[in-house]
Amino acid sequence: MSTDPSANWTPMTAGQQTTAPRCVNCGNQVTRQFARVFGDNRDVVHACPDCATYREMKTSDFIPKEAR
């Protein structure tokens, strides 16, 4: 553990961007595992539980045909 007083941890504010994937339909942040399971071949999430049902996500109705 560092004892340097200038090395303080500062949490991110709401306005800062992260590298976590986001739903392209509504913009909500999702986990990387969710993107692997419910995303397209590039792990892009076209629908999440906030804007679609799991049944819709499993049938890939939100994925554009050119991205399948």
KEPA-162447 format. One record per atom (N, C-alpha, C): x, y, z; atom name. Coordinates in steps of 0.2 Angstrom, whole numbers, plus 5000, padded with zeros to 4 digits. Each point is the difference from the previous one (the first is absolute). Layout:
// KEPA-162447
+------+------+------+-------+
:   c1 :   c2 :   c3 : atomo :
+------+------+------+-------+
:    X :    Y :    Z :    CA :
...
+------+------+------+-------+
//
This chain:
// KEPA-162447
+------+------+------+-------+
:   c1 :   c2 :   c3 : atomo :
+------+------+------+-------+
: 5004 : 4994 : 5000 :     N :
: 4996 : 5006 : 5000 :    CA :
: 5004 : 5006 : 5000 :     C :
: 4999 : 5005 : 4996 :     N :
: 5003 : 5006 : 5000 :    CA :
: 4999 : 5005 : 5005 :     C :
: 5005 : 5003 : 5003 :     N :
: 4999 : 5005 : 5005 :    CA :
: 5001 : 5007 : 4998 :     C :
: 5001 : 5000 : 4993 :     N :
: 5000 : 5007 : 4997 :    CA :
: 4994 : 5004 : 5000 :     C :
: 4999 : 5006 : 5003 :     N :
: 4994 : 5003 : 5001 :    CA :
: 4997 : 5003 : 4993 :     C :
: 5005 : 5000 : 4995 :     N :
: 4997 : 5003 : 4994 :    CA :
: 4997 : 4994 : 4996 :     C :
: 5000 : 4994 : 5002 :     N :
: 4998 : 4994 : 4996 :    CA :
: 4993 : 4999 : 5003 :     C :
: 4995 : 5004 : 5000 :     N :
: 4993 : 4999 : 5003 :    CA :
: 4996 : 4997 : 4994 :     C :
: 4996 : 4996 : 5003 :     N :
: 4995 : 4997 : 4995 :    CA :
: 4994 : 5005 : 4999 :     C :
: 4998 : 5001 : 4994 :     N :
: 4994 : 5004 : 4999 :    CA :
: 4995 : 4996 : 4995 :     C :
: 4994 : 4999 : 5003 :     N :
: 4995 : 4997 : 4996 :    CA :
: 4998 : 5004 : 4994 :     C :
: 4998 : 4996 : 4994 :     N :
: 4998 : 5004 : 4994 :    CA :
: 4993 : 5003 : 5002 :     C :
: 5000 : 5006 : 4996 :     N :
: 4993 : 5003 : 5001 :    CA :
: 4996 : 4998 : 4994 :     C :
: 4994 : 5002 : 5000 :     N :
: 4995 : 4997 : 4996 :    CA :
: 5001 : 5002 : 4993 :     C :
: 5004 : 5006 : 4999 :     N :
: 5001 : 5002 : 4993 :    CA :
: 5006 : 4997 : 4996 :     C :
: 5004 : 4996 : 5004 :     N :
: 5005 : 4997 : 4997 :    CA :
: 4998 : 4994 : 4996 :     C :
: 5004 : 4998 : 4995 :     N :
: 4998 : 4994 : 4996 :    CA :
: 5005 : 4994 : 5002 :     C :
: 4997 : 4994 : 4999 :     N :
: 5003 : 4994 : 5002 :    CA :
: 5001 : 4996 : 4993 :     C :
: 5004 : 4995 : 5001 :     N :
: 5001 : 4995 : 4994 :    CA :
: 4995 : 4995 : 5000 :     C :
: 4995 : 5000 : 5005 :     N :
: 4995 : 4994 : 5000 :    CA :
: 4995 : 5001 : 4995 :     C :
: 4998 : 4994 : 4997 :     N :
: 4995 : 5001 : 4994 :    CA :
: 4993 : 5003 : 5002 :     C :
: 4997 : 5003 : 4995 :     N :
: 4994 : 5003 : 5001 :    CA :
: 4995 : 4998 : 4995 :     C :
: 4994 : 5000 : 5002 :     N :
: 4994 : 4998 : 4995 :    CA :
: 4999 : 5005 : 4995 :     C :
: 5000 : 4999 : 4994 :     N :
: 5000 : 5005 : 4995 :    CA :
: 4993 : 5002 : 4999 :     C :
: 4995 : 4997 : 5003 :     N :
: 4993 : 5002 : 4999 :    CA :
: 4998 : 5005 : 5005 :     C :
: 5002 : 4999 : 5007 :     N :
: 4998 : 5005 : 5005 :    CA :
: 5006 : 5003 : 5003 :     C :
: 5006 : 4998 : 4999 :     N :
: 5006 : 5003 : 5003 :    CA :
: 5002 : 4997 : 5007 :     C :
: 4997 : 4996 : 5003 :     N :
: 5001 : 4997 : 5007 :    CA :
: 5007 : 4996 : 5000 :     C :
: 5003 : 5000 : 5005 :     N :
: 5007 : 4996 : 5000 :    CA :
: 4998 : 4993 : 5002 :     C :
: 5003 : 4995 : 4997 :     N :
: 5000 : 4993 : 5001 :    CA :
: 5006 : 4997 : 5002 :     C :
: 5001 : 4994 : 5002 :     N :
: 5006 : 4997 : 5002 :    CA :
: 5003 : 4997 : 4994 :     C :
: 5006 : 4998 : 5000 :     N :
: 5004 : 4997 : 4994 :    CA :
: 4997 : 4993 : 4999 :     C :
: 4998 : 4997 : 5005 :     N :
: 4997 : 4993 : 4999 :    CA :
: 4993 : 5000 : 4997 :     C :
: 4996 : 5005 : 5002 :     N :
: 4994 : 5001 : 4997 :    CA :
: 5001 : 5002 : 4992 :     C :
: 5005 : 5004 : 4999 :     N :
: 5001 : 5001 : 4992 :    CA :
: 5002 : 4994 : 4997 :     C :
: 5004 : 4996 : 5003 :     N :
: 5002 : 4993 : 4997 :    CA :
: 4994 : 4996 : 4998 :     C :
: 4996 : 5000 : 5005 :     N :
: 4994 : 4995 : 4999 :    CA :
: 4995 : 5003 : 4996 :     C :
: 4998 : 5006 : 5001 :     N :
: 4994 : 5003 : 4996 :    CA :
: 5002 : 5005 : 4995 :     C :
: 5006 : 5001 : 4999 :     N :
: 5002 : 5004 : 4995 :    CA :
: 5001 : 4997 : 4993 :     C :
: 5002 : 5004 : 4995 :     N :
: 5001 : 4997 : 4993 :    CA :
: 5007 : 4997 : 5000 :     C :
: 5002 : 4998 : 4994 :     N :
: 5007 : 4997 : 4999 :    CA :
: 5006 : 5005 : 5002 :     C :
: 4998 : 5006 : 5001 :     N :
: 5006 : 5005 : 5002 :    CA :
: 4998 : 5002 : 5008 :     C :
: 4996 : 4996 : 5003 :     N :
: 4998 : 5002 : 5007 :    CA :
: 4997 : 5007 : 5001 :     C :
: 4996 : 5002 : 4995 :     N :
: 4996 : 5006 : 5000 :    CA :
: 4993 : 4998 : 5002 :     C :
: 4998 : 5003 : 5005 :     N :
: 4993 : 4999 : 5003 :    CA :
: 4995 : 5005 : 4997 :     C :
: 4996 : 4997 : 4996 :     N :
: 4994 : 5003 : 4997 :    CA :
: 4994 : 5001 : 5004 :     C :
: 4999 : 4996 : 5006 :     N :
: 4995 : 5001 : 5004 :    CA :
: 5002 : 4997 : 5007 :     C :
: 4997 : 5003 : 5005 :     N :
: 5002 : 4998 : 5007 :    CA :
: 4994 : 4999 : 5004 :     C :
: 5000 : 4997 : 5006 :     N :
: 4994 : 4999 : 5004 :    CA :
: 4996 : 5006 : 5001 :     C :
: 5003 : 5006 : 5000 :     N :
: 4996 : 5006 : 5001 :    CA :
: 4996 : 5002 : 4994 :     C :
: 5001 : 4998 : 4994 :     N :
: 4996 : 5002 : 4994 :    CA :
: 4998 : 4994 : 4996 :     C :
: 5001 : 4994 : 5002 :     N :
: 4997 : 4994 : 4997 :    CA :
: 4999 : 4994 : 5005 :     C :
: 4996 : 4995 : 4998 :     N :
: 5000 : 4994 : 5004 :    CA :
: 5005 : 4996 : 4998 :     C :
: 5002 : 4995 : 5004 :     N :
: 5005 : 4995 : 4999 :    CA :
: 4998 : 4996 : 4994 :     C :
: 4994 : 4999 : 4999 :     N :
: 4997 : 4996 : 4994 :    CA :
: 5002 : 5003 : 4994 :     C :
: 4999 : 5007 : 5000 :     N :
: 5002 : 5004 : 4994 :    CA :
: 5007 : 5000 : 4999 :     C :
: 5004 : 5000 : 5005 :     N :
: 5008 : 5000 : 4999 :    CA :
: 5002 : 4993 : 4998 :     C :
: 4997 : 4995 : 5002 :     N :
: 5002 : 4993 : 4998 :    CA :
: 4999 : 4999 : 4993 :     C :
: 4995 : 5003 : 4997 :     N :
: 4998 : 4999 : 4993 :    CA :
: 5003 : 5004 : 4995 :     C :
: 5005 : 5004 : 5003 :     N :
: 5004 : 5005 : 4996 :    CA :
: 4996 : 5005 : 4995 :     C :
: 4994 : 5002 : 5003 :     N :
: 4996 : 5004 : 4996 :    CA :
: 5003 : 5007 : 4999 :     C :
: 5004 : 5002 : 5005 :     N :
: 5003 : 5007 : 5000 :    CA :
: 5006 : 5000 : 4997 :     C :
: 5003 : 4995 : 4997 :     N :
: 5006 : 5000 : 4997 :    CA :
: 4999 : 5001 : 4992 :     C :
: 5003 : 5005 : 4998 :     N :
: 4999 : 5001 : 4992 :    CA :
: 5003 : 4994 : 4996 :     C :
: 4997 : 4998 : 4995 :     N :
: 5002 : 4994 : 4996 :    CA :
: 5007 : 5001 : 4998 :     C :
: 5003 : 5006 : 4998 :     N :
: 5007 : 5000 : 4998 :    CA :
: 5005 : 4999 : 5006 :     C :
: 4997 : 5000 : 5006 :     N :
: 5005 : 4999 : 5005 :    CA :
: 5000 : 4993 : 5003 :     C :
: 4995 : 4996 : 4998 :     N :
: 4999 : 4993 : 5002 :    CA :
: 5006 : 4996 : 4998 :     C :
+------+------+------+-------+
//
